[in-house]
Amino acid sequence: MDIPVIGAGSAGRRHHENLCRLGVRSDLLSWRGFDADAFRARRADAVVIATATPVRLQLVQLCRDLGLPFYIEKPLSPDVATLDRILDVAGPLASRSMVGFMMRYHPAFRTLAQRDLSGVYDAAFGIGHDVRQWRRNWSFAASYAAQPQGGGVLLDLCHELDMACTLLPGLELGEVASLGHAAFPGVDFATRIALAGAGQLGTVAMDYLSPVSFRRIVLRGTGMVADFDLIAGRYALHGGRGAQDLSFPFERNEMFLAAMRDFLHLVAGRPVSDVEHLPRLDLVAGNCRTIARAWGARRFTGQIEGDYA
């Protein structure tokens, strides 16, 4: 099987290495030097799209022309009209393609997905870390994250919104409040999303600011409270009979490998894994629209300070 990766950033390199690890022939193709004619002549079996967000529509069009299923990084687009165009162009390929919502393969998320959450009345999803500490010799200002179109924390860390809407599908988008920075117009550094519906309340909060990295899911229900700290690896379920501490031996890249295995099965027409919420393109269209709508609904309520050059 031959599956090239278009986009040579950190996400593209990870997917390329994982494909090779899974025994697939793969080349890492930089978007800046991408040769569409050479790609057409290659006769690949599928493609991974890991480019910057604004150029993905034209690559989906290329995949449609060649009949190639694709694994595409999230988010598909911050613009609802462009997103709908991507879905329209993908057509029947959507049932054989996947979006990079790899957190759906996290064992903690899967544990919640297997439970009856109908009694949950309040949910809080949060993620944050200082963007300046991501990688050594890495510049925020020179990265995709600092771009007004396709950057910012809401799009970058949209896994939390996807998880919230997947576990609690009755939630509807409410107010979206953001903090910006004078040096990066239109880029949100901290965003809080209000969700409500079907007798449930929820919030999704993400930021580029926290000096201590955190990633947490807290669900409060009439018969259960779940308090999951995904950074510390502490997972507690509290019920009427006391607390139950859960353990998930876990290595982060396993989520990416599990998602890529399912994509390879889709490409080959084989059964996928038993994951509760397969991030197949046609199945995640609603959440992708919610992410795009949330981005468009941002209301900047203030600015943060600091040197992010």
Disulfide bonds with the S-S distance in Angstrom:
none
